[in-house]
């Protein structure tokens, strides 16, 4: 069956279809699909049930726990927009119930729609999985050559890092949530290791999990990278200043004392299983080994040292 009308329940899928030049086939996106800018003009078929933009990480965590505990939805379908989209294909995910519309929303959509679209589920937990999704989706929508070209260009950038022989490997801790603390899992450990560093606490391809302050202290990182899920650099620094800046126990950690704490644009380059993860690797390279990767150019505002 020809795929002419696509609904994306996942921002990284929306980004990918735009990168493949097939955005005219997108007839529905989520409230989180904000890249590229044109994606914001697409009809929204998914909305959050609460506004998180001005909430702290603690408030967001408590709100989500309350919703989940009481068996309430985190997201809601925009039924009229979904019906108008009338998709041939819905792209969803099974990575994280919190990060994007989950399986139950797909089931709800299938019940609402008169015709039954094809469902493609993205479930990558590492860089290889992200690249495989590029190949699979490009084949699914009939643009195989574009997909192959894109994957090859991304692999070329990855090989640049793989070929580097870096003996000095600083110990790096990436933190995905501030209050409470969460590890950065899935593809993040692999990204850190690719740029010549030792990833701490979390492991490749594993889900993020809550971690204690003692775990952070005992890990004794050389560098700490703050990447709260969905936050940009400024929001991360604002949250850091409110939560950790005046916390004396935190200030006693060696990486903090030596001013080796950085905020990154997690929303753009780290939180999502998108092709911009490759840019995230380049950002990590600039942070962890700035002299080794001095020739790499990264987007303005993609990271900042926290003083």
N, C-alpha and C positions, 0 to 999 in steps of 0.2 A: 504493500500500500504506500502511495506517495505521501510524504509528510509535508503538508502545506501550512498547517496551523499548529504552532507550538505554544504551550503554557509552561513556564519555568517556575518551579517552586523553590529554586535554589539560585542565589546570586552568582555563584561561580559558573553555573550553566548558562546564565544570561550573558555573562562576560564572554564566555567561550563562543557562543553563537554570534555575538557581535564581532569577535576577532576573526571568525570564519567568514564574515561578510554576509551572513544570512539573517540579519535582524528583521527584515521585512516579514519573516515568517513567525515572529514572536507576537502573540496576541494577548498575552497575559503574563504578569510578573508579580513579585512580592514587594512589600513595602521596603525591603532591605536591598532591592536591586537598584543600586545607585551609581553603577559604573558600567559602561561610560555614561556621561550625563544624559544622553538621549534615552537611556533605559528608564529614566524617571518619567518620561512622557508616555510610556506604555500603560495600558489599563492594569490596575492592581487587582489580583484575584485572591491575594492573601494579605491580611493586616494583623498586627499584634493586638492583643486585648488590653494592653496597657502601654503608656508612653514612657519609654525608658531613657529618652535623651537627656533629661535633667535629673535623673536619679543617680545616686551613688551606687557603687558596686555592692555594698551591703544591702541597700534598699532593693536593688534588682534581684539579688540572691534570695532575699526574704519573700519577695513577691512571687517569684517562680516556685519556691518551696511551698508557699501557701496554695498556689493554683494546682500544683501536682498532688499535694497531700489531699486536697479536696476533690480530686479527680475532675478538675476543670481544664479547659483548653488554654494553651498559651497563644494560639493563633486562631483566627476566624476566617472563613471563606467569604468573599464578596460574591454572592451567588449570581447576581445579575451580570456582573463582568465575566464570570466564569461561563455562563450560558452563552453570552455574546461571543466569547473567544472560541467556543465550539472546537476544542483542539483535536487534532489527529494524534498528538503526542504530548504527554505530560512528563516532565523531567523532575524527579524528586531525589531524596537522599535518605540514608539510614545511619548517618554518622552521629548526629546529635539532636536530641529532641528539643533542646533549648535554642540551638543556633538557627534552625530553619524548620519550615513546615514539615511535619513528620508523617509517618505512614497513615495515621488515622485521618489526616486531612485528605490524603489521596483517596482513601476509601469513601470519605464523604463526597468528594468530587465525583467519583464514579457513580454514586447513587443518584446524584443530582442531574448528571448529563444524560441526555436521551441516547446519544451514540456512545459507544465505549472506546475511548482512545487507547492507544498503546501507552504503556508505562515503562519508562526507563529509570532505573534506580542507580544513583551514584553512591558508592560506598568506599571511597579510597581512604586508606590509613597511612599511606606513604607516598613519596614522589612518583614511584613507578605506577601506583594506582591512579594518580592524577593524570599522568601522561596516557595511560591506558584509556581513561575516560574520554580524552580528546580524540583518540583514534576511534573509539566505539561510537561516540556521538556523531562524528563526521561521517562515519559509514551509515549510521542510522538515518541521517538526513540527506545522504547522497552527494556528499562533497569530499570524497575520499582523498583526492589529490591535495586539496587545501589542508586537510587534517595531517597528512603525511609531511607536508612542507612545514607546518607549524610544529609538529612533534620534533622533527629534525633540527629546527632552529633552537628549540628549547634544550634538546639534548646536547647541542654544541656548547651552549652556555654552561651546562652542568659539567661537561668534560673539562672545561677550562679550570674548574675548581678541583676536579678529581686528579688532574695532572700535577697540581702543585705539591711539592714536597716540603711540608712545614713541620719542623721538629719541635718547636716551642708551641705546645698546646695548652693554652689557658683553660682553667676550669670554669665553665659557664653555666649559670642557672637562668633559665627562662621561666617567667611567672605569668600564667594566663589569667589569673584573677587575684585581686588585691585583698578583698574582705568578704569572705575568707580567702586565704591563699589557695591557689590551684596550680598544679603542675601544667606545663605545656607539653602535650603528648602528640600522638599521631605523627605527622611529618616533621615537627619542629626539631626533635633530637637529630634526625638525619641532616637537616639543614645546618645545624650547628657543627656537626662533625665534618660536613663537606668543606667548611671554610677553615679547617685546621684547629679545632677546639675539642675539648672533652665535655660532653653534655652531662649534667648532674641531675640526679634523682629520677627523672622520667626516663622511659625507655622507648625505643623505636616502635612505632605503630600502635602503642598502647593508648587507651583512652586517658584523657585528662582526669585528675582526681584531686580531691582536697588534700592539702598537706599542712603539717604543723610548722610553727615557727622554729621549733627545735630541729626539725629536719633541715631547714634552711641554714640555721646556725651551724649545725654539725657538718653540713656539706662543705662549708667554708669556701664559697666561690671566689674566684678572682674577678669575675665580671657578672653582674646581674642585669638581665634585660627584661624590662617590664612590657608585657604585651597583652593587656586585658582584652578579652575577646570582644571584637566589635568597636573598640576605642581607637581614636586617632592619637597623635602625639600630645596635643594640648590637653585633651580630656584625660589622658593618662597622667600627665604631670599634675593637673589640678587634683585628681583623685589621690595621687601620691602625697602631695603637699598636705591634704586634709587628713590623711590616714597614717602616714609613716614619717613625715618630716620631723615631727616632734616626739617620736617614739624612741626613747633612749636605748631600749634593747635592740631595736633595728639599727640605730646609729652605731652600735658597737660591732656590727658585722664588718669584717675586714674589707670587703668590696665597697661598702658604703663609706668607710673611713678613708679609703684611697680614691674616692670619687670615681668609681668605675660602675656607676649605675646609669642605664640608658633607657629611654622611652622610645618605642617604635610605633609606626602607624600599623597597628595590628589589623585593623579593619580592611586595609588595602592589600597587605602583603603577607599576612601570617594566619589569620583566623580561618580563612576560607580555603577549601581545596581547589583553588583556581590556578590558572597559568601564571598569575602574578606572584605565586610562591617563588618563582625563579628570581624575580626582582628582590624578594625577601632574602634570598640567599646572598645576593649582591650587597644588600644592606648590612647583613650580618658580617660579611667580609670587611666592609668599611669600618664597622665598630670594633671587631675583634683583632683584625690584622690590618690596620690602616696603611702601613707602609708597604706591605706585601700586595695590597690591592689598591694602590694609589691611583692607578689608571682607570679604574672602574668609575663610571658616573651613575649616581643613583638619584631618584627624584627629590626635588627640594621638599623639605618637611617630612621626609620618610623616617628620620630619627633625630634624637637630640640627647645630649648628656644631661642628666639631672644633677644640678648642683645643690 
